[in-house]
Amino acid sequence: MDQKQLTLFITLLWNLWNRRNKWIHDGQLIPHIIVVDYAQLLSSDFMNAQEMVSNSADSNTHEHWTKPTQDCIKINVDEAFNPVSRKAAVGVIARNSHDMMIDGSAFQLRGLHTAESAEACAFKEGVRMAIENDWTQVVFEGDSATVVSKLDRKELDRSHTAAHLRSTILKLVDHPGFSFSFVRRALNRAAHGLAQ
């Protein structure tokens, strides 16, 4: 069994266990096709995230933030998440090729979140900021490999995170100069500091 098959197998077992618990505790039986589809989705997301982290580790020999190229804006986004209260805040910072901060935003999110849904909201705010400022060449950086992957592939799936990204992904069609990159938390300190 290779890594991909093992990941799918474990994810399927976990989803079957969740299906069983939903049936026993809530009296709701999740259709088997949804269990299988969701296992495939989670497995795919995990493998993509692993690949992005691996590629990032290989290509990031310098552990410092790099400014964008001429005529490009770089927007770093991050979230601060409290797993106990499930409250979250986002931080967004935009800088130009001269390493000058040209816009920023930080606010607490309403409602209950996961770390991943909060990160999706941070990207949503970053894209809103870029569109509002009429920036055409923008590199968005964040430290959630799963969210970056979904945005980079413009992937709409049935996940909870994709629901938060739906409007953002639909806006990307009109903005071909927007790109998304995964960076480690150490390279995303300014946005994380704003979120806290």
C-alpha positions as CSV (number, residue, x, y, z in Angstrom):
1,M,0.0,0.0,0.0
2,D,1.5,3.4,-1.0
3,Q,1.2,6.6,0.9
4,K,-1.8,7.9,-1.1
5,Q,-3.7,4.6,-0.6
6,L,-2.9,4.5,3.1
7,T,-4.1,8.1,3.5
8,L,-7.3,7.3,1.8
9,F,-7.8,4.1,3.8
10,I,-7.3,5.9,7.1
11,T,-9.5,8.8,6.1
12,L,-12.2,6.4,5.0
13,L,-12.1,4.6,8.4
14,W,-12.3,7.9,10.2
15,N,-15.3,9.0,8.2
16,L,-17.0,5.6,8.8
17,W,-16.4,6.1,12.5
18,N,-18.0,9.6,12.3
19,R,-20.9,8.1,10.4
20,R,-21.5,5.5,13.1
21,N,-21.3,8.2,15.8
22,K,-23.8,10.4,14.0
23,W,-26.2,7.5,13.7
24,I,-25.8,6.4,17.3
25,H,-25.8,9.9,19.0
26,D,-28.0,12.0,16.6
27,G,-30.1,9.3,14.8
28,Q,-28.9,10.6,11.4
29,L,-27.5,8.2,8.9
30,I,-25.1,9.9,6.4
31,P,-25.4,8.3,3.0
32,H,-22.4,6.1,2.1
33,I,-21.6,8.0,-1.1
34,I,-21.1,11.2,1.0
35,V,-18.8,9.3,3.4
36,V,-16.7,8.0,0.5
37,D,-16.7,11.4,-1.3
38,Y,-15.7,13.2,1.8
39,A,-12.9,10.7,2.5
40,Q,-11.5,11.2,-1.0
41,L,-11.7,15.0,-0.6
42,L,-9.9,15.0,2.8
43,S,-7.3,12.5,1.5
44,S,-6.7,14.6,-1.5
45,D,-6.4,17.8,0.5
46,F,-4.0,16.1,2.9
47,M,-1.8,14.9,0.1
48,N,-1.8,18.3,-1.6
49,A,-0.9,20.0,1.7
50,Q,1.9,17.5,2.3
51,E,3.3,18.2,-1.2
52,M,3.1,22.0,-0.7
53,V,4.9,21.8,2.6
54,S,7.6,19.6,1.2
55,N,8.1,21.9,-1.8
56,S,8.1,24.9,0.4
57,A,10.8,23.3,2.7
58,D,12.9,22.5,-0.4
59,S,12.7,25.9,-1.9
60,N,12.8,28.1,1.2
61,T,16.5,28.1,2.1
62,H,16.2,31.7,3.3
63,E,13.9,32.2,6.3
64,H,12.9,35.8,5.7
65,W,10.1,37.6,4.0
66,T,10.8,38.7,0.4
67,K,9.4,41.8,-1.2
68,P,7.3,41.4,-4.3
69,T,8.6,42.2,-7.8
70,Q,8.2,45.6,-9.4
71,D,4.5,46.5,-10.2
72,C,3.3,43.7,-7.9
73,I,1.6,43.9,-4.5
74,K,2.2,41.2,-1.9
75,I,-0.6,40.5,0.6
76,N,0.1,38.4,3.6
77,V,-2.9,37.0,5.5
78,D,-3.2,35.1,8.8
79,E,-5.6,34.2,11.6
80,A,-5.4,33.9,15.3
81,F,-7.6,31.2,16.6
82,N,-8.6,30.1,20.1
83,P,-9.6,26.4,20.0
84,V,-11.4,26.5,23.3
85,S,-13.8,29.4,22.6
86,R,-13.6,28.9,18.8
87,K,-13.3,32.6,18.3
88,A,-10.9,34.0,15.7
89,A,-9.5,37.2,14.3
90,V,-7.7,37.9,11.0
91,G,-4.8,40.1,10.0
92,V,-4.1,41.3,6.5
93,I,-1.1,43.4,5.4
94,A,-0.3,44.7,1.9
95,R,3.2,45.8,0.8
96,N,4.6,47.0,-2.4
97,S,7.9,46.3,-4.2
98,H,9.6,48.9,-2.0
99,D,8.7,46.9,1.1
100,M,6.3,49.7,2.2
101,M,3.0,48.8,3.9
102,I,0.3,50.3,1.7
103,D,-2.8,48.8,3.4
104,G,-3.8,46.6,6.2
105,S,-6.8,45.2,8.1
106,A,-7.4,43.4,11.4
107,F,-10.7,42.4,13.0
108,Q,-12.4,39.7,15.1
109,L,-14.6,37.3,13.2
110,R,-18.2,36.8,14.2
111,G,-19.5,33.4,15.1
112,L,-17.6,30.2,15.8
113,H,-14.8,29.1,13.6
114,T,-12.1,26.5,13.0
115,A,-8.6,27.5,12.3
116,E,-9.0,26.7,8.7
117,S,-12.3,28.6,8.2
118,A,-10.7,31.6,9.9
119,E,-7.7,31.4,7.5
120,A,-10.2,31.2,4.6
121,C,-11.8,34.4,6.0
122,A,-8.4,36.1,6.1
123,F,-7.8,35.3,2.4
124,K,-11.3,36.6,1.6
125,E,-10.4,39.9,3.3
126,G,-7.1,40.0,1.4
127,V,-8.9,39.5,-2.0
128,R,-11.5,42.1,-1.1
129,M,-8.7,44.6,-0.3
130,A,-6.9,43.9,-3.6
131,I,-10.1,44.3,-5.6
132,E,-11.2,47.4,-3.7
133,N,-7.8,49.0,-4.5
134,D,-7.8,48.0,-8.2
135,W,-4.6,46.1,-7.8
136,T,-4.1,43.7,-10.8
137,Q,-0.9,41.9,-10.0
138,V,-1.1,40.5,-6.5
139,V,0.6,37.6,-4.7
140,F,-1.3,36.4,-1.6
141,E,0.7,34.5,1.0
142,G,-0.7,32.5,3.9
143,D,0.4,29.6,6.2
144,S,-2.5,27.3,5.6
145,A,-1.5,24.9,2.8
146,T,-5.0,23.5,2.4
147,V,-6.6,27.0,1.9
148,V,-3.8,28.1,-0.5
149,S,-4.3,24.9,-2.5
150,K,-8.0,25.4,-2.8
151,L,-7.5,29.0,-3.9
152,D,-4.7,28.3,-6.3
153,R,-6.7,25.5,-8.0
154,K,-9.9,27.6,-7.7
155,E,-11.5,24.5,-6.3
156,L,-15.1,24.5,-5.1
157,D,-15.8,21.3,-3.2
158,R,-18.2,20.3,-0.4
159,S,-15.9,21.1,2.5
160,H,-16.7,23.5,5.3
161,T,-13.7,25.7,4.2
162,A,-14.8,25.8,0.6
163,A,-18.1,27.2,1.7
164,H,-16.2,30.2,3.2
165,L,-14.1,30.5,0.0
166,R,-17.0,30.2,-2.5
167,S,-17.5,34.0,-3.2
168,T,-13.7,34.5,-3.2
169,I,-13.1,31.8,-5.8
170,L,-15.8,33.1,-8.0
171,K,-14.2,36.6,-8.0
172,L,-10.8,35.1,-9.1
173,V,-12.1,34.5,-12.6
174,D,-12.0,38.2,-13.2
175,H,-8.5,38.6,-11.7
176,P,-6.0,36.4,-13.5
177,G,-3.1,38.4,-12.0
178,F,-3.9,37.1,-8.5
179,S,-1.8,34.1,-7.3
180,F,-1.5,32.3,-4.0
181,S,1.5,30.9,-2.2
182,F,2.0,28.9,1.0
183,V,4.6,30.3,3.4
184,R,5.7,29.1,6.8
185,R,4.4,31.0,9.9
186,A,7.8,32.4,10.4
187,L,7.6,34.2,7.1
188,N,4.1,35.5,7.9
189,R,4.8,37.2,11.2
190,A,3.5,40.6,10.3
191,A,0.0,39.3,9.4
192,H,-0.1,37.0,12.4
193,G,0.8,39.9,14.7
194,L,-2.1,41.9,13.3
195,A,-4.5,39.0,13.8
196,Q,-3.5,38.7,17.5
